[in-house]
Amino acid sequence: MSSILVTGGTGSFGQAFVRHLLDGQTHERICIYSRGEHSQAAMREMLRDNSRLRWFIGDVRDRDRLRRAVTGCDVVVHAAALKRIEVGHYNPIEMVKTNILGAINVVEAAIDAGATRVVGLSSDKAWQPISPYGFSKALAEAIFLAANNTTGTTGPTFVVTRYGNVAGSAGSVIPKWNGVFASNPDPALEMTDANCTRFYMTMQQAVELVCDAAFGALQAESLERPIVPEGLPAYRLIELGQAIAAKYGHGHPLFHVVGLPPWEKLHEGMRDGYTSDKARRLSVDELRSLLAEV
């Protein structure tokens, strides 16, 4: 039986990950660490105040509070981050405080607590970064992986998972466009570039990737570079918009193209040679089927 701490545990990933852990019987204590009292209260009610859960109000910027929360935990999954790219563009110092200094605090707290494995969640934005968010996540990756050089065989093992936007997660384009149609029966969807491509990944795939990193056997290279999901398909924004419009009965939706801001890429990548413009392209019909499950 093990004890697990999930930073950012009330976020989209954190909630899905905790529900997955509760479905099993191998983890006797699951600690949720996050800043928002209201989001914790809502999650606690949703999960019917499960007796295996522990709740910690705290920020990863607060080293002392984090050290208290991680005490007695075997595994740490670090999902807390400032994630909105446009927020980082205007507030880079805040990105540094949470995504970089927060990563340092997690590393040090896990070492002091004697954890056995620590998983940091990263983003495809960390590959060849062009935004403060991407740069902050790239440096957080380096901090985690470099910790393996100092812990030796007695300290925690640090690994990093890197993946793209999860379909339907908070702040992503799918719920945004669903909301547009919900409030306006005949809208014009705003998009950056019709040919912009992104990987398509489900929340279940994200949870399974992190579970493998947290509890599975590791290859030596996993201590040196991020673990990425293999073989993900991708989509163009234009086809995604058409698929969402079809869901609401619009065969020929209107699009308002605003252009890519300086902090966005036309195509994303997981690593060299694995980019969204080279991945298998999802059709409108395939996207419609996938969206039915989001």
Residue, then its C-alpha position, 0 to 999 in steps of 0.5 A: m500500500s502506498s501514499i501519493l501526493v498530487t499537486g494541482g490535484t483539483g485541476s482537470f488532470g488531477q481530478a481524472f487521475v485521482r478518480h483513476l486511483l480511487d478505482g484501484q485498491t493499492h493506494e491507501r492515502i491520496c493527498i490533494y494539494s492545491r490553492g483553491e478552497h472552493s475547487q477542493a470543496a467541489m471535488r470533495e463533494m463530487l467524490r463523496d468525501n472518500s476516506r482515502l483522500r486527504w486535502f491540503i490547501g497550499d501553493v507550490r511556491d510555499r516550500d514549508r507547506l509543501r514539505r508538510a504535505v509530502t511527509g509520508c508520501d511514497v509517490v509525488v505527481h506534480a501537476a500544478a502549474l500556470k498553464r495559459i500561454e497568453v497569461g505567461h506572455y504578460n506575466p512571465i515572472e509569475m510563470v517563473k515563481t510557479n513553474i520553475l521555483g515551484a518545481i525546485n520546491v517539489v524536488e527538495a520536499a520529495i527528497d527531504a520526505g524520502a519519497t521513492r518516485v516523483v513525476g513532473l507533468s510537462s507540455d509539448k510547449a517545452w519542445q523548442p519553446i517560444s513562450p514564457y510558458g514553454f521556457s518555464k516548463a523546459l527548465a522545470e523538466a531540466i530541474f526534475l531530470a537533473a535531480n537524478n544526478t544528486t539523489g543517487t540510489t537512495g533518493p527519489t527517482f525523478v521522471v517527466t511526462r511531456y504531452g500536448n493539450v488534452a481534449g476537453s481540458a479546462g481552457s482548451v479549444i473544444p470546451k471554448w467552441n462548445g460554449v460559443f455554440a451554447s450561447n449563440p446558435d449561429p456563431a463565427l468561430e474565432m481561430t488563430d490559423a485554419n492550418c494550425t495543427r495540434f495532437y489529439m490526446t484523451m484524458q484517459q491516455a494522459v492518466e495512463l501515461v502518468c500512471d506508467a511513469a509513476f508506478g511502472a518499470l522505467q528504462a534508463e533513458s526515462l531518467e534523462r529525457p521526458i517520456v512522451p506518448e507515442g503515435l498520437p494523431a493530430y488535427r487541423l483547427i479547420e477540421l476541428g471547427q467543422a466537426i464541432a459545428a456539425k455536432y450542433g447542426h451546422g454544415h458550413p460554419l463561419f470562421h474568423v481567422v485572427g492570426l497566430p500570436p507571437w507565443e503560439k506555434l503553427h505546429e507542436g512537437m513532442r521531440d525532434g521528428y515527432t511533430s503535429d504536422k507530420a502525424r496522422r491527420l484526423s478527418v472531420d468524421e473521425l473528430r466527430s466520433l471522438l468529440a462524442e466521448v469528450 
